[in-house]
Amino acid sequence: RELGLAFQIADDILDYTATEGEVGKPIGHDVIDGFATLPLMLASIAIEDDRRLSEGEARRVVDQVRGSDGPRRALEEANNHAREAREHLRTIKHSDATDALASLTDYVVTRKL
């Protein structure tokens, strides 16, 4: 669960900080569809729930989020979840699988952020 949360938050950050070429999908897609993700909420920018935005409106929101501390604060939260995931792994007998999962907890919060 903690790894999944870390991954999802990091993915949401990429929606604001990466380029389309880097993530392989349109930037601001969640904003266009009216989804309030953690970086948006931490940037203190409100959009109407379930309201589809125009591309121009979405671009303005993405620019506002990029210029805020929302992505940085969301990354801190993703790192907290990744740290919790590693702590849970320490309660399981050490193996190649736990090593791989520990590496994955690092990867999800450092991939092109």
Secondary structure, DSSP 8 states (H G I E B T S, - for coil): -HHHHHHHHHHHHHHHHS-HHHHTS-TTHHHHTT---HHHHHTT----TT----HHHHHHHHHHHHTSSHHHHHHHHHHHHHHHHHHHHTTS---HHHHHHHHHHHHHHHTT-
